Amino acid sequence: MTVNEILSLCRAVRSRVNSLKGLRDKVSVETSYMESKEKVVKPQYDCRLVDRKITNLQKFLYEADSKVKQSNANTKIEGLNADVEKLLAPLE
């Protein structure tokens, strides 16, 4: 997989994590009111399963970020000659 493919996949996974967090926070229960105006809450999803999925996706993001940074540390940029002393020198 290329760095660009991994970065694109990470954007999609981050979006999925945000969706799942919303699902966990808002839609994981169904609230209804009975005739006596008693509030009834029924779970729609097992929160542990949603949390496990979120955790797995976040673990992937961490590992992908680590691999991309490792790849960037090993990649040399050819053809760019910069004199750091000259670029960062104070004004004369």
C-alpha positions in Angstrom: 0.0 0.0 0.0 1.3 3.5 -0.8 1.5 6.3 1.6 -1.2 8.1 -0.3 -3.5 5.1 -0.2 -3.0 4.8 3.6 -3.7 8.5 4.1 -6.9 8.2 2.1 -7.9 5.1 4.0 -7.2 6.9 7.3 -9.5 9.8 6.3 -12.3 7.2 5.6 -11.6 5.4 8.9 -11.7 8.6 10.9 -15.1 9.4 9.4 -16.3 5.9 10.3 -15.0 6.4 13.9 -17.0 9.6 14.2 -20.1 8.0 12.9 -19.8 5.1 15.3 -19.2 7.5 18.2 -22.4 9.3 17.3 -24.2 5.9 17.0 -22.9 4.9 20.5 -23.9 8.2 22.0 -27.3 8.8 20.5 -28.8 5.8 18.7 -27.7 3.0 20.9 -30.9 3.2 22.8 -34.5 3.5 21.7 -36.7 5.7 23.9 -40.4 5.5 23.8 -43.2 6.5 26.1 -46.0 4.2 27.2 -49.6 5.3 27.8 -48.8 6.3 31.4 -46.0 8.6 30.1 -43.5 6.2 31.5 -40.2 6.4 29.7 -39.0 3.0 28.2 -35.4 2.6 27.1 -34.5 -0.4 25.0 -30.9 -1.0 23.8 -30.6 -1.1 20.0 -26.9 -2.1 19.8 -24.6 -3.7 22.3 -22.4 -0.8 23.4 -19.5 -3.1 24.0 -19.5 -4.2 20.4 -19.6 -0.6 19.2 -16.8 0.3 21.6 -14.7 -2.7 20.4 -15.2 -1.6 16.7 -14.2 2.0 17.6 -11.1 0.7 19.5 -10.1 -1.5 16.6 -10.4 1.4 14.1 -8.5 3.7 16.4 -5.8 1.1 16.8 -5.5 0.9 12.9 -5.2 4.7 12.7 -2.4 4.7 15.3 -0.5 1.9 13.5 -1.0 3.6 10.1 0.2 6.9 11.5 3.2 5.3 13.0 4.1 3.5 9.7 3.6 6.7 7.6 5.9 8.6 10.0 8.5 5.8 9.9 8.3 5.8 6.1 8.7 9.6 5.9 11.7 9.4 8.2 13.4 7.0 5.8 12.5 8.8 2.6 15.1 11.1 1.1 14.1 14.1 -1.0 16.3 14.4 -4.0 16.9 17.6 -6.0 16.2 20.1 -3.2 19.3 21.9 -2.1 18.7 24.3 0.8 21.3 26.2 2.8 19.7 26.3 6.2 22.1 28.8 7.6 21.3 31.2 4.7 17.5 30.6 4.9 17.3 31.2 8.6 19.9 33.9 8.9 18.8 37.2 10.6 18.2 40.3 8.5 21.3 42.3 7.8 
